[in-house]
């Protein structure tokens, strides 16, 4: 019995396609449904470094003054080293009381002043130098280092094109395996995949000596497609 002379609808698929369960999304005649997928490993080309200037003093004024001095020293260090100081993002100075608890006894230690800072580097070879400048300004609270891509949409497009090509190849291979001819595209289902930045946690006690090995960012995409099968 030849495949196209039967009245049974043969639904060939490489994986379970929940989005095509709805009969309205499938043709009445012979067809093949596939999911094309692709993943690209890309070296990050930018990093957003988050850190915080902090100071604990007896008075709020002294604590805020020390934080201002840390930021001022950092700006001086960056300018001398050739970094663009306009890129440094500075939040507002916040202050709070800090207490020490011993046997249910609360003792005021002082006032803590903090200021959130961040800097976007587009030259990853400068990361260690930048961190050394931060530490040299007496700023020791280093937070997340968010690695990413300057043009993620370009890499996403490349991954999408590879996923489309993968879907065509899968459909053609399956059709050939069943002695059928691959026809026109009938339906396409696509949901955009977003690339997540790579985050690392920096340690202040290793700033001056450590070099950080950054993993590649994985950009992936997939597309579901239904093709008509011809005799």
The 8 nearest C-alpha neighbors of each residue, nearest first, counted from 0:
[[1, 2, 4, 5, 3, 6, 7, 178],
 [2, 0, 4, 3, 5, 178, 230, 177],
 [1, 3, 4, 5, 0, 177, 179, 178],
 [2, 4, 5, 1, 230, 29, 6, 229],
 [5, 3, 1, 2, 6, 0, 7, 230],
 [6, 4, 7, 3, 2, 1, 0, 8],
 [5, 7, 8, 4, 3, 28, 2, 9],
 [8, 6, 5, 9, 29, 2, 4, 3],
 [9, 7, 29, 10, 6, 28, 27, 5],
 [8, 10, 29, 7, 11, 30, 31, 2],
 [11, 9, 31, 30, 8, 12, 29, 32],
 [12, 10, 31, 32, 9, 13, 30, 173],
 [13, 11, 32, 33, 14, 31, 10, 15],
 [12, 14, 33, 34, 11, 15, 32, 169],
 [15, 13, 12, 16, 33, 34, 32, 11],
 [14, 16, 17, 12, 13, 33, 34, 18],
 [17, 15, 18, 19, 14, 20, 223, 34],
 [16, 18, 20, 19, 15, 21, 14, 223],
 [17, 19, 16, 20, 21, 188, 24, 223],
 [20, 18, 21, 17, 16, 24, 25, 22],
 [21, 19, 17, 18, 22, 16, 24, 25],
 [20, 22, 19, 23, 24, 18, 25, 17],
 [21, 23, 24, 25, 20, 19, 26, 27],
 [22, 24, 21, 25, 26, 19, 20, 27],
 [23, 25, 22, 21, 19, 186, 26, 20],
 [26, 24, 22, 23, 27, 19, 21, 225],
 [25, 27, 28, 24, 30, 185, 29, 23],
 [28, 26, 25, 29, 8, 30, 22, 23],
 [27, 29, 26, 30, 8, 227, 228, 9],
 [30, 28, 228, 8, 9, 227, 27, 10],
 [31, 29, 227, 228, 226, 10, 28, 32],
 [30, 32, 11, 226, 225, 10, 12, 170],
 [33, 31, 225, 12, 224, 11, 226, 30],
 [34, 32, 12, 13, 224, 223, 166, 170],
 [33, 35, 223, 222, 166, 224, 36, 221],
 [34, 36, 166, 162, 165, 222, 221, 163],
 [35, 37, 221, 162, 220, 165, 34, 222],
 [38, 36, 162, 219, 220, 158, 161, 221],
 [37, 39, 219, 218, 158, 217, 220, 40],
 [38, 40, 218, 217, 219, 41, 158, 37],
 [41, 39, 217, 216, 215, 218, 38, 42],
 [42, 40, 216, 215, 39, 43, 217, 218],
 [41, 43, 215, 216, 44, 40, 214, 148],
 [44, 42, 147, 148, 45, 146, 41, 215],
 [43, 45, 148, 121, 42, 149, 147, 123],
 [46, 44, 121, 147, 120, 146, 43, 148],
 [47, 45, 146, 120, 145, 119, 147, 48],
 [46, 48, 119, 145, 118, 144, 120, 146],
 [49, 47, 144, 118, 117, 46, 143, 119],
 [50, 48, 117, 142, 143, 116, 144, 141],
 [51, 49, 141, 142, 116, 140, 117, 115],
 [50, 52, 115, 140, 116, 114, 53, 141],
 [51, 53, 114, 138, 113, 66, 69, 115],
 [54, 52, 113, 112, 66, 51, 114, 111],
 [53, 55, 62, 112, 111, 66, 65, 56],
 [56, 54, 111, 110, 62, 109, 112, 53],
 [57, 55, 62, 109, 110, 58, 61, 54],
 [58, 56, 109, 110, 59, 55, 61, 108],
 [59, 57, 60, 61, 56, 110, 62, 109],
 [58, 60, 62, 110, 61, 63, 94, 57],
 [59, 61, 63, 58, 62, 64, 56, 65],
 [60, 62, 64, 58, 63, 59, 56, 65],
 [63, 61, 56, 59, 54, 65, 112, 64],
 [64, 62, 66, 60, 65, 61, 112, 59],
 [63, 65, 61, 67, 62, 66, 60, 68],
 [66, 64, 68, 62, 67, 63, 54, 61],
 [65, 67, 63, 69, 68, 64, 52, 53],
 [68, 66, 64, 70, 65, 69, 71, 63],
 [67, 69, 65, 71, 66, 70, 72, 64],
 [70, 68, 66, 72, 136, 71, 67, 73],
 [69, 71, 73, 67, 72, 68, 74, 66],
 [70, 72, 68, 74, 73, 69, 67, 75],
 [73, 71, 75, 69, 136, 70, 74, 68],
 [72, 74, 76, 70, 136, 75, 71, 77],
 [73, 75, 77, 71, 72, 76, 78, 84],
 [74, 76, 72, 78, 73, 77, 79, 71],
 [77, 75, 73, 79, 74, 78, 132, 72],
 [76, 78, 82, 80, 74, 79, 75, 73],
 [77, 79, 81, 75, 80, 82, 76, 74],
 [78, 80, 76, 77, 81, 75, 82, 74],
 [81, 79, 77, 78, 82, 76, 132, 75],
 [80, 82, 78, 79, 77, 83, 76, 84],
 [83, 81, 77, 78, 80, 84, 79, 129],
 [82, 84, 85, 86, 81, 78, 77, 87],
 [83, 85, 86, 87, 82, 74, 78, 77],
 [86, 84, 83, 87, 88, 82, 74, 118],
 [87, 85, 84, 83, 118, 88, 119, 117],
 [88, 86, 118, 85, 84, 117, 89, 116],
 [87, 89, 117, 116, 86, 118, 90, 85],
 [90, 88, 116, 115, 87, 91, 117, 114],
 [89, 91, 115, 114, 116, 92, 88, 117],
 [90, 92, 114, 93, 89, 115, 113, 116],
 [91, 93, 114, 113, 112, 90, 94, 63],
 [94, 92, 113, 112, 91, 114, 95, 111],
 [93, 95, 112, 111, 113, 110, 92, 59],
 [96, 94, 111, 110, 97, 112, 93, 59],
 [95, 97, 110, 109, 111, 98, 94, 107],
 [96, 98, 108, 109, 110, 107, 95, 111],
 [99, 97, 107, 108, 106, 105, 100, 96],
 [98, 100, 106, 105, 107, 108, 101, 97],
 [99, 101, 105, 104, 103, 106, 98, 102],
 [100, 102, 104, 103, 99, 105, 106, 98],
 [103, 101, 104, 100, 105, 99, 106, 98],
 [104, 102, 101, 100, 105, 99, 106, 98],
 [105, 103, 101, 102, 100, 106, 99, 98],
 [104, 106, 100, 99, 98, 103, 101, 107],
 [107, 105, 99, 98, 108, 100, 104, 101],
 [106, 108, 98, 109, 97, 99, 105, 96],
 [109, 107, 98, 97, 106, 99, 110, 57],
 [108, 110, 57, 56, 107, 97, 96, 55],
 [109, 111, 96, 56, 59, 55, 95, 58],
 [112, 110, 55, 94, 95, 54, 96, 62],
 [111, 113, 94, 62, 54, 93, 63, 53],
 [114, 112, 53, 93, 52, 92, 94, 111],
 [113, 115, 92, 52, 51, 90, 91, 93],
 [116, 114, 51, 90, 89, 50, 52, 113],
 [117, 115, 89, 50, 51, 88, 49, 90],
 [118, 116, 49, 88, 48, 87, 50, 47],
 [117, 119, 87, 48, 47, 86, 88, 120],
 [120, 118, 47, 46, 48, 121, 86, 117],
 [119, 121, 46, 45, 122, 47, 118, 123],
 [120, 122, 45, 44, 123, 119, 46, 149],
 [123, 121, 124, 120, 125, 45, 44, 126],
 [124, 122, 125, 126, 121, 45, 44, 120],
 [123, 125, 122, 126, 127, 128, 121, 120],
 [126, 124, 123, 128, 127, 122, 129, 120],
 [127, 125, 129, 123, 128, 124, 130, 120],
 [126, 128, 130, 129, 125, 131, 210, 206],
 [129, 127, 131, 125, 126, 130, 132, 207],
 [128, 130, 132, 126, 127, 131, 125, 133],
 [131, 129, 133, 127, 132, 128, 206, 126],
 [130, 132, 128, 134, 133, 129, 207, 135],
 [133, 131, 135, 129, 130, 134, 76, 128],
 [134, 132, 130, 136, 131, 135, 138, 73],
 [133, 135, 138, 137, 131, 136, 132, 139],
 [134, 136, 132, 137, 133, 131, 138, 73],
 [135, 137, 73, 72, 134, 133, 69, 138],
 [138, 136, 134, 135, 139, 69, 133, 52],
 [137, 139, 134, 52, 136, 133, 140, 69],
 [138, 140, 203, 134, 141, 137, 52, 133],
 [139, 141, 51, 50, 138, 142, 203, 52],
 [142, 140, 50, 139, 201, 203, 49, 51],
 [141, 143, 50, 49, 200, 201, 140, 144],
 [144, 142, 200, 49, 199, 145, 48, 198],
 [143, 145, 48, 199, 198, 47, 200, 49],
 [146, 144, 198, 47, 46, 197, 143, 196],
 [147, 145, 46, 197, 196, 45, 198, 43],
 [146, 148, 196, 43, 45, 46, 197, 145],
 [149, 147, 151, 43, 44, 150, 45, 146],
 [148, 150, 151, 45, 44, 147, 121, 43],
 [149, 151, 148, 152, 153, 154, 147, 155],
 [152, 150, 148, 154, 153, 155, 149, 194],
 [153, 151, 155, 154, 150, 156, 157, 149],
 [154, 152, 156, 155, 151, 150, 157, 158],
 [153, 155, 157, 151, 156, 152, 158, 218],
 [156, 154, 152, 158, 157, 153, 151, 159],
 [157, 155, 159, 153, 154, 158, 152, 160],
 [156, 158, 154, 160, 155, 159, 161, 153],
 [157, 159, 155, 161, 156, 160, 220, 37],
 [160, 158, 162, 156, 161, 157, 220, 155],
 [161, 159, 163, 157, 162, 158, 156, 164],
 [160, 162, 164, 158, 159, 163, 37, 165],
 [163, 161, 36, 35, 37, 165, 159, 221],
 [164, 162, 160, 166, 165, 161, 35, 159],
 [163, 165, 161, 167, 162, 166, 160, 168],
 [164, 166, 35, 162, 168, 163, 167, 161],
 [165, 167, 35, 163, 169, 164, 168, 34],
 [168, 166, 164, 170, 165, 169, 171, 163],
 [169, 167, 171, 165, 170, 166, 172, 164],
 [170, 168, 172, 166, 171, 167, 165, 173],
 [169, 171, 167, 173, 168, 172, 174, 166],
 [170, 172, 168, 174, 169, 173, 181, 167],
 [173, 171, 175, 169, 174, 170, 168, 176],
 [174, 172, 176, 170, 175, 171, 169, 177],
 [173, 175, 179, 171, 177, 176, 172, 181],
 [174, 176, 178, 172, 177, 173, 179, 171],
 [175, 177, 173, 174, 178, 172, 179, 171],
 [176, 178, 174, 175, 179, 173, 2, 180],
 [179, 177, 175, 176, 174, 180, 2, 230],
 [180, 178, 174, 177, 175, 230, 229, 228],
 [181, 179, 229, 228, 174, 230, 182, 175],
 [180, 182, 228, 174, 171, 229, 227, 179],
 [183, 181, 227, 228, 229, 226, 180, 184],
 [184, 182, 227, 226, 185, 181, 228, 225],
 [183, 185, 226, 186, 225, 227, 182, 224],
 [184, 186, 226, 225, 227, 183, 187, 26],
 [187, 185, 225, 224, 184, 188, 24, 226],
 [186, 188, 224, 223, 225, 189, 185, 222],
 [189, 187, 223, 222, 224, 186, 190, 18],
 [190, 188, 222, 223, 191, 187, 221, 224],
 [189, 191, 192, 188, 222, 221, 220, 223],
 [190, 192, 189, 193, 220, 221, 222, 159],
 [193, 191, 220, 190, 194, 219, 221, 155],
 [194, 192, 195, 191, 218, 155, 219, 220],
 [195, 193, 218, 196, 192, 151, 217, 219],
 [194, 196, 193, 197, 147, 216, 218, 217],
 [197, 195, 147, 146, 145, 198, 194, 216],
 [196, 198, 146, 145, 147, 195, 216, 199],
 [199, 197, 145, 144, 146, 143, 196, 200],
 [200, 198, 144, 143, 201, 145, 197, 146],
 [199, 201, 143, 142, 144, 202, 198, 141],
 [200, 202, 141, 142, 199, 203, 143, 144],
 [203, 201, 204, 205, 206, 200, 141, 142],
 [202, 204, 206, 205, 139, 141, 201, 140],
 [205, 203, 202, 206, 207, 139, 208, 201],
 [206, 204, 203, 209, 208, 202, 207, 201],
 [207, 205, 203, 208, 209, 204, 130, 131],
 [206, 208, 131, 205, 209, 127, 130, 204],
 [209, 207, 205, 206, 210, 127, 204, 131],
 [210, 208, 205, 206, 207, 211, 127, 204],
 [209, 211, 127, 212, 208, 206, 126, 207],
 [210, 212, 213, 209, 127, 126, 201, 199],
 [211, 213, 214, 210, 209, 215, 199, 123],
 [212, 214, 211, 215, 43, 146, 42, 197],
 [215, 213, 216, 212, 42, 197, 43, 41],
 [214, 216, 42, 41, 40, 43, 217, 213],
 [215, 217, 41, 40, 42, 43, 218, 214],
 [216, 218, 40, 39, 219, 41, 215, 38],
 [217, 219, 39, 38, 194, 40, 216, 155],
 [220, 218, 38, 37, 158, 39, 217, 192],
 [219, 221, 159, 192, 37, 158, 36, 162],
 [222, 220, 36, 162, 35, 37, 159, 34],
 [221, 223, 189, 35, 34, 188, 162, 163],
 [224, 222, 34, 188, 187, 33, 35, 189],
 [223, 225, 187, 33, 186, 32, 188, 34],
 [224, 226, 32, 186, 185, 31, 184, 187],
 [227, 225, 184, 185, 31, 30, 183, 182],
 [226, 228, 30, 182, 183, 185, 184, 29],
 [229, 227, 30, 181, 182, 29, 180, 179],
 [230, 228, 180, 182, 181, 179, 227, 29],
 [229, 179, 180, 3, 228, 2, 178, 181]]
